[in-house]
Amino acid sequence: MILPATAEHNGGLCMPCKSGYRKNLEASKKRHEEQKKYDPHRELWKSLVTRVHKTDAGFQGLSADEKLYYAVGVLEGEVYNGGFDQLFWNSSGGYFHEAISGLEILGAYQALELLSNAKQVAFPEEQPPADWEERRALLRAREDKRRDEALDGLGKAFWKDPDKLSERLTRFATERGLISPFLK
């Protein structure tokens, strides 16, 4: 099922079909089944998501290293799921600046360039607003086919994973001790 607005925007297609990454999405579903085994990195991620969304402190309650890990993880998940358009459209776009800093610290310079280029396409005259409604209003006001095509192209380049982003995040979590509480 897709949202009526998505279907209308994409000529009746969901984002994975429209953007040509349905195959990747299906592979991800298979990988999800394999990941039902205990994994300390997944437990770290679930812990961060819970703290961000179900505590009063939210994102601000995370340590600097946790914020970096979370922001880059959200970036990666959103772009793989629906491209840069989805990243900026969803609440995850509010972590744009933290994701930029995280990519710099991780040395993921190709991903950083792609994210910076996507920002320039989506928000050429300003920084992406942290406020979800304000960001969506700007995106709605600038909708056009060329912008969508440019963001799709940048998303496809991101999916090639030139920086091996997951490996960098895993190494970061291990080196900074984020994973330690979840090791059995």
C-alpha positions in Angstrom: 0.0 0.0 0.0 1.2 3.5 -0.8 -0.1 6.8 0.3 -2.5 8.4 -2.1 -0.3 11.5 -2.3 2.7 9.4 -3.2 0.8 7.6 -5.9 -0.4 10.9 -7.3 3.1 12.4 -7.2 4.7 9.4 -8.9 2.1 8.4 -11.5 0.7 5.6 -9.4 4.0 4.1 -8.4 5.6 3.7 -4.9 9.0 5.3 -4.4 10.9 2.0 -4.7 9.3 1.2 -8.1 9.5 4.7 -9.4 13.2 5.0 -8.5 14.2 1.6 -9.5 15.4 0.2 -6.2 12.6 -2.4 -5.5 15.3 -5.2 -5.9 17.4 -3.6 -3.1 14.3 -3.3 -0.9 13.5 -7.0 -1.4 17.0 -8.0 -0.6 16.8 -5.8 2.6 13.7 -7.8 3.6 15.6 -11.0 3.3 18.5 -9.6 5.3 16.1 -8.5 8.0 15.0 -12.1 8.4 18.6 -13.2 8.8 19.1 -10.4 11.3 16.7 -11.8 13.8 19.6 -13.3 15.6 21.1 -11.3 18.5 23.3 -8.5 17.1 24.9 -6.0 19.5 24.9 -3.3 16.8 21.2 -3.7 16.2 20.6 -3.6 19.9 22.6 -0.3 20.1 20.4 1.1 17.3 17.2 0.0 19.0 18.4 1.6 22.2 19.1 4.9 20.5 15.8 4.9 18.7 13.9 4.3 21.9 15.8 7.0 23.7 15.3 9.5 20.9 11.6 8.8 20.5 10.4 7.6 23.9 12.2 9.7 26.5 11.7 13.4 27.4 15.4 14.1 26.6 15.0 12.8 23.1 18.0 13.3 20.7 19.5 15.9 23.0 19.8 13.2 25.7 22.3 11.3 23.6 26.1 11.7 24.0 28.0 13.4 21.1 29.1 10.0 19.8 25.6 8.6 20.0 24.2 11.6 18.2 26.8 11.1 15.4 26.0 7.4 15.1 22.2 8.1 15.2 22.2 10.9 12.7 24.4 9.0 10.1 22.4 5.9 10.7 19.1 7.7 10.0 20.6 9.3 6.9 21.7 5.9 5.6 18.4 4.3 6.4 16.3 7.0 4.8 18.3 7.4 1.7 18.4 3.6 1.1 14.7 3.4 1.8 13.4 6.3 -0.3 16.2 8.6 -1.4 17.2 12.1 -0.4 13.7 13.3 -1.0 12.5 11.0 1.7 15.3 12.1 4.0 14.4 15.7 3.7 10.6 15.1 3.8 10.6 13.0 7.0 11.5 14.0 10.5 15.0 12.7 9.8 15.8 15.8 7.8 16.0 17.6 11.1 19.3 15.8 11.8 20.9 17.1 8.6 23.6 19.2 10.3 24.5 16.3 12.7 24.7 14.0 9.7 27.1 16.4 7.9 29.3 16.5 11.0 29.1 12.8 11.4 30.2 12.1 7.8 33.1 14.5 8.2 34.3 12.7 11.4 33.8 9.3 9.8 35.9 10.4 6.8 33.0 9.5 4.5 33.7 12.2 2.1 31.9 10.9 -1.0 28.7 10.4 1.1 29.3 13.9 2.5 29.6 15.4 -1.0 26.4 13.6 -2.1 24.5 14.8 0.9 25.8 18.4 0.4 24.7 18.2 -3.3 21.3 16.9 -2.3 20.9 19.8 0.1 21.8 22.2 -2.7 19.2 20.7 -5.0 16.4 20.7 -2.3 17.4 23.9 -0.5 19.5 26.0 -2.8 19.0 29.2 -0.9 19.1 28.2 2.7 19.9 25.4 5.1 17.3 22.7 5.5 15.1 23.9 8.4 15.2 21.7 11.5 11.4 22.2 11.8 9.6 19.4 10.0 6.6 21.5 8.8 8.8 24.4 7.7 11.0 22.0 5.7 8.0 20.3 4.1 6.5 23.6 3.1 9.7 24.6 1.3 9.9 21.2 -0.4 6.3 21.5 -1.6 6.9 25.0 -2.9 9.8 23.8 -5.0 8.5 20.6 -6.4 9.5 20.0 -10.0 10.6 17.1 -12.1 14.2 18.3 -12.5 14.6 18.5 -8.8 13.2 15.0 -8.3 15.4 13.6 -11.0 18.5 15.3 -9.5 17.7 13.9 -6.1 17.0 10.4 -7.5 20.4 10.5 -9.3 22.2 11.5 -6.1 20.3 8.8 -4.2 21.4 6.1 -6.7 25.0 7.3 -6.3 24.7 7.1 -2.5 23.4 3.5 -2.8 26.6 2.5 -4.4 28.1 3.1 -1.0 31.4 4.5 -2.1 32.6 5.1 1.5 31.4 1.7 3.0 29.3 3.7 5.4 28.0 0.8 7.5 31.5 -0.4 8.0 32.6 3.0 9.2 29.7 3.2 11.6 30.4 -0.2 13.0 34.1 0.6 13.5 33.1 3.9 15.1 30.7 2.3 17.5 33.3 -0.3 18.5 36.2 2.2 18.9 34.1 4.6 20.9 32.7 2.0 23.2 29.1 2.5 22.1 28.7 -1.2 21.5 30.2 -2.4 24.8 27.0 -2.4 26.8 25.4 -4.7 24.2 28.1 -7.4 24.0 27.2 -10.7 25.6 
